[in-house]
Amino acid sequence: MMRFLYSLFIQCFTFFIYIVSPFSKKAKLWCKGRKTVFSFLEKNCVGKEIIWFHCASLGEFEQGKPLMEKIKQTDSNISILVTFFSPSGFENRKNDPVADLITYLPADTPRNAKKFIQIVNPKKVFFIKYEFWYHYMNQLAENNIPFYYVSAIFRKNQYFFQNYGKWFLNHLKKCSCFFVQNETSKNLLLQHGISNVLVAGDTRFDRVYAIAQQQNELDFMVSFKNEKKLLVAGSTWAPDEKLLFNLFKNIHSTYKLVIAPHLVEKNHIIKIKNLFSHFSVICYSEIEEKDISNYDVFIIDTIGILKKIYQYADISYIGGAFKTGLHNILEAAVYEKPVFFGPHYQKFNEAVEMVKLGAAFSISTSDEMLKIINQFEAQQEFYETVCTLCKNYITQNLGATERIIKN
């Protein structure tokens, strides 16, 4: 019965996406991208030894990338197939050289799953963090294809740990191994009869650390920062931007501000510019042949460079923790500077751990953030202690990729 309801839900969800696609750019991309998946696979998978990685979106891709790179280094004959659920992941990484094949994952119906596995016939499969698709897992198990969950994290309120989710929990036992982030996740699985679990950590630490070691100098950031301190706000949404405006009114004599919004759509950029109209504002798309050292606020209206910009921050703010979900704080923390974010971070293990350590700060108002910044200004030793805590937290959590490869 539950399997029937699950399949019905998937079909209804897919139908809904097609219905709204004329009115939603993201839904339109979701539908369009899936039209040619099977023909693409039939053309490119035959005769290849494929390892398949599935990522929900961009964040999970970055999480899986260290493992993809290590596998390619180990065996050059392997072809890496990456599938995405979300257009934001596919559109941003569809040309990434780490993968040989990149496409969308068809909706999780029995027919789609069977056809997909028959065509691809992967040697191994890695699902990154989440994405528990019943019919795909079922087909992998029926065809004796090992599949793994990487950097997984579990909480007791997830549906498959409830009475109504036991049918799905039994299916999870077919997974070859869960490489989880922490002991809490391991113990939760053990309590529910799943023993094929190993605490490997989070591969994102390896990814952000590798990026930080590269030559990522940005001359325009040196020019913009000039002699002032810098607050870099990444992946922001409207509630974050309102807080930042109220904060910046109080620190603009000492700090400059970079805002890299999660949505770089024209209308959203205009709203940010209007919000900060009391200050001198410039967008990344406008900097050519301009002296940006004279501006107060720098809006990054492009994608792909935020992870490099964080290195210039004296403090960082990561958006999403007011409503939509906290974005990647490790990209900022790896540069050993204090990190701030909103109040709703409890589902993000790294945020919970960093707050407990005192390496990051959850705030609900601009006044709360201002109070801590003023402490940094008054007590340099406090600021330096937080920086050291960030550094230690990152270095102590490296090595997940190697632990997974060895097992």
KOLMINU-510716 format. One line per 4 residues: for each residue x, z, y of C-alpha. Coordinates in steps of 0.05 Angstrom, whole numbers, padded with zeros to 5 digits. Each point is the difference from the previous one (the first is absolute). Example, Ala and Ser with C-alpha at 12.3 -4.5 7.8 and 13.67 -1.06 7.14 Angstrom:
% residues 2
00246/00156/-00090; 00027/-00013/00069
END
This chain:
% residues 407
00000/00000/00000; 00055/00020/00049; 00039/-00063/-00015; -00062/-00041/00015
-00010/00036/00066; 00073/-00010/00018; -00004/-00075/-00014; -00065/-00004/00039
00033/00034/00059; 00059/-00048/-00001; -00047/-00060/00000; -00042/00029/00056
00061/00016/00041; 00027/-00071/-00009; -00067/-00030/00018; -00002/00044/00063
00069/-00024/00021; -00022/-00073/-00006; -00063/00015/00040; 00037/00031/00059
00059/-00049/-00002; -00028/-00046/00054; 00000/00060/00047; 00065/00035/-00020
00069/-00031/00003; 00027/00048/-00053; -00058/-00014/-00047; 00008/-00075/00011
00074/00005/-00020; -00019/00043/-00060; -00047/-00054/-00026; 00042/-00061/00019
00062/00029/-00032; -00034/00009/-00068; -00027/-00071/-00006; 00064/-00030/-00027
00031/00059/-00036; -00010/-00026/-00071; 00023/-00071/00015; 00061/00030/00035
00016/00042/-00060; -00010/-00056/-00050; 00048/-00044/00039; 00054/00052/00010
-00001/00049/-00059; 00008/-00044/-00061; 00066/00011/-00036; 00023/00057/00043
00017/00072/-00019; -00043/00037/00051; -00001/00072/00023; -00063/00012/00040
-00005/00049/00058; -00067/00015/00032; -00004/00030/00070; -00062/00018/00038
00030/-00018/00067; 00063/-00002/00042; 00019/00073/-00009; -00003/-00003/-00075
00042/-00064/00001; 00055/00037/00039; -00006/00056/-00051; 00010/-00048/-00058
00054/-00043/00031; 00060/00043/-00021; -00022/-00006/-00072; -00011/-00075/00006
00070/-00008/00028; 00031/00042/-00055; -00035/-00039/-00055; 00024/-00066/00030
00071/00026/00003; -00004/00022/-00073; -00028/-00066/-00028; 00003/-00064/00041
-00044/-00035/-00051; -00060/00043/00018; -00053/-00028/00047; -00035/00051/00044
-00074/-00010/00012; -00031/00041/00056; -00075/00005/00010; -00036/00031/00059
-00070/00027/00008; 00000/-00001/00076; 00012/-00059/00047; 00043/00045/00045
00049/00006/-00057; -00001/-00073/-00022; 00002/-00031/00070; 00060/00043/00020
00041/-00008/-00063; -00022/-00067/-00030; 00070/-00029/00012; 00042/00060/-00019
00060/-00025/-00041; 00001/00060/-00046; -00059/-00030/-00039; -00002/-00067/-00035
-00076/-00004/00002; -00048/00034/00049; -00076/-00005/-00001; -00065/00039/00002
-00029/00040/-00058; -00067/-00028/-00022; -00058/00050/-00001; 00002/00047/-00060
-00053/-00033/-00044; 00008/-00008/-00076; 00005/-00076/00007; 00051/00001/00056
00044/00052/-00034; 00000/-00037/-00066; 00017/-00066/00032; 00054/00030/00045
00036/00034/-00057; -00004/-00062/-00045; 00032/-00043/00053; 00053/00048/00026
00016/00034/-00067; 00045/00051/00035; 00057/00035/-00035; -00014/00064/00038
-00047/00021/00056; 00010/00049/00057; -00058/00026/00041; 00025/00032/00064
-00028/00069/00017; -00075/-00012/-00009; -00043/-00059/-00019; -00034/00021/-00064
-00034/-00064/-00024; -00037/00012/-00065; -00006/-00071/-00028; 00072/-00018/00016
00025/00063/-00034; -00045/-00014/-00059; 00027/-00071/-00009; 00071/00025/00005
-00012/00052/-00053; -00036/-00049/-00047; 00059/-00048/00006; 00052/00055/-00011
00032/-00012/00068; 00032/00063/00028; -00024/00021/00069; 00024/00054/00047
-00020/00036/00063; 00056/00009/00050; 00004/00055/00054; -00069/00023/-00022
-00031/00062/00029; -00062/00036/-00027; -00048/00051/00029; -00052/00040/-00037
-00058/-00028/00040; 00013/-00072/-00024; -00061/-00028/-00037; 00032/-00008/-00068
00013/00075/-00002; -00075/00014/00009; -00051/00002/-00057; -00028/-00067/00020
00069/-00032/-00002; 00022/00020/-00069; -00013/-00070/-00027; 00053/-00026/00048
00048/00058/-00013; 00002/-00018/-00073; 00020/-00070/00020; 00058/00025/00042
00031/00028/-00064; 00017/-00072/-00019; 00050/-00004/00057; 00071/-00003/-00027
00026/00050/00051; -00020/00031/00066; 00060/00007/00046; -00029/00052/00047
00025/00028/00066; -00005/00075/-00014; -00010/00056/-00051; -00072/00011/00024
-00019/-00070/-00022; 00036/00008/-00066; -00034/00066/-00015; -00068/-00029/00018
00009/-00057/-00049; 00025/00047/-00054; -00061/00045/00009; -00044/-00060/-00014
00036/-00023/-00063; 00047/-00052/00029; 00072/00014/-00022; 00033/-00067/00015
00023/00024/00069; 00067/00009/00035; 00015/00029/00069; 00042/-00056/00030
-00014/00010/00074; -00020/-00050/00052; 00036/-00068/00004; -00016/-00004/00074
00058/00047/00014; 00048/-00050/-00032; -00032/-00057/00040; 00003/00033/00069
00070/00026/-00012; 00025/-00070/-00019; -00031/-00029/00063; 00032/00054/00043
00069/-00018/-00028; -00005/-00072/00022; 00023/-00029/00066; -00065/00003/00038
00022/00001/00073; -00052/-00024/00050; 00030/-00016/00068; -00068/00000/00034
-00012/00072/-00022; 00067/00021/00030; -00021/-00033/00065; -00069/00031/00000
00022/00071/-00016; 00055/-00002/00052; 00019/00071/00020; -00066/00034/-00020
-00023/00033/-00063; -00049/-00039/-00044; -00064/00015/-00036; -00017/-00054/-00052
-00072/-00001/-00023; -00011/-00043/-00062; -00063/-00026/-00035; -00046/00030/00052
-00076/-00005/00006; -00045/00014/00059; -00003/00077/-00009; 00076/00002/-00004
00008/-00043/00062; -00047/00045/00040; 00041/00061/-00020; 00065/-00036/00019
-00027/-00018/00068; -00018/00073/00015; 00069/00021/-00025; 00039/-00053/00037
-00029/00021/00067; 00040/00064/-00009; 00066/-00027/-00027; 00010/-00068/00033
00053/00027/00047; 00044/00014/-00060; -00025/-00047/-00055; -00017/-00073/-00009
-00053/-00020/-00050; -00003/-00054/-00054; -00069/-00014/-00031; -00004/-00042/-00062
-00074/-00003/-00017; -00025/-00011/-00071; -00044/-00056/00025; 00036/-00051/00043
-00063/-00039/00016; -00005/-00024/00072; -00060/00043/00019; 00033/00063/-00025
00064/-00015/00038; -00040/-00010/00063; -00034/00067/-00010; 00067/00035/-00006
00026/-00034/00063; -00062/00021/00038; 00007/00072/-00025; 00071/00004/00025
-00012/-00040/00064; 00026/00059/00042; 00069/-00016/-00027; 00043/-00062/-00002
-00016/-00033/-00067; 00030/-00059/-00036; -00014/-00032/-00068; 00053/-00026/-00049
-00029/-00070/00009; 00016/00004/00074; 00072/00024/00001; 00036/-00067/00002
00044/-00005/00063; -00026/00066/00027; 00037/00064/00016; -00039/00047/-00044
00041/00061/00020; -00048/00010/00059; -00062/00009/-00043; -00031/00065/-00024
-00041/-00023/-00059; 00019/-00053/-00051; -00056/-00027/-00045; 00024/-00034/-00064
-00051/-00055/-00009; 00032/-00029/-00062; 00014/00023/-00071; 00063/00011/-00041
00046/00036/00049; -00028/00070/00005; 00043/00027/-00056; 00062/-00021/00041
-00027/00028/00066; -00006/00071/-00028; 00076/00007/00002; -00002/00004/00076
-00051/00056/00002; 00015/00071/00022; -00068/00018/-00028; -00050/-00041/-00040
-00076/00001/-00006; -00034/-00032/-00060; -00072/-00022/00006; -00060/00001/-00045
-00009/00074/-00013; -00061/00007/00044; -00046/-00046/-00039; 00027/-00058/-00041
00056/00033/-00040; 00072/00018/00018; 00050/-00057/00000; 00072/00001/-00024
00037/00059/00030; 00063/-00011/-00042; 00019/-00062/00040; 00009/00046/00060
00025/00063/-00034; 00059/-00038/-00031; 00031/-00003/00069; 00004/00076/00001
-00045/00012/00060; -00064/00043/00006; -00065/-00032/-00023; -00070/00014/00026
-00069/-00021/-00027; -00073/00018/00003; -00039/00054/-00038; -00023/-00037/-00063
00062/-00007/-00042; -00015/00042/-00062; -00004/-00061/-00047; 00071/-00020/00017
00051/00039/-00040; 00060/-00015/00044; -00039/00023/00062; -00022/00065/-00034
00071/00015/-00021; 00032/-00016/00067; -00050/00043/00037; 00015/00058/-00047
00074/-00009/00012; -00007/-00003/00075; 00027/-00072/00002; -00065/-00030/00025
-00059/00024/00043; -00075/-00011/-00008; -00036/00003/00067; -00072/-00007/00022
00009/-00005/00075; 00050/-00026/00050; 00010/00071/00025; 00024/00022/-00069
00050/-00056/-00002; 00023/00013/00071; 00013/00073/-00016; 00047/-00019/-00057
00035/-00052/00042; 00012/00051/00054; 00030/00046/-00053; 00047/-00056/-00019
00020/-00007/00073; 00011/00075/00010; 00033/00013/-00067; 00049/-00054/-00021
00017/00039/-00063; -00073/-00003/-00022; -00001/-00075/00009; 00065/-00008/-00039
-00026/00044/-00056; -00062/-00044/-00008; 00045/-00062/-00002; 00042/00031/-00055
-00063/00018/-00040; -00022/-00073/00004; 00068/-00024/-00024; 00002/00049/-00059
-00071/-00016/-00021; 00015/-00075/-00005; 00067/00008/-00036; -00027/00051/-00050
-00055/-00048/-00021; 00041/-00062/-00013; 00009/-00030/-00070; -00072/-00014/-00025
00017/-00073/-00013; 00059/00017/-00046; -00041/00052/-00037; -00054/-00051/-00014
00049/-00054/-00023; 00034/00049/-00048; -00066/00016/-00033
END
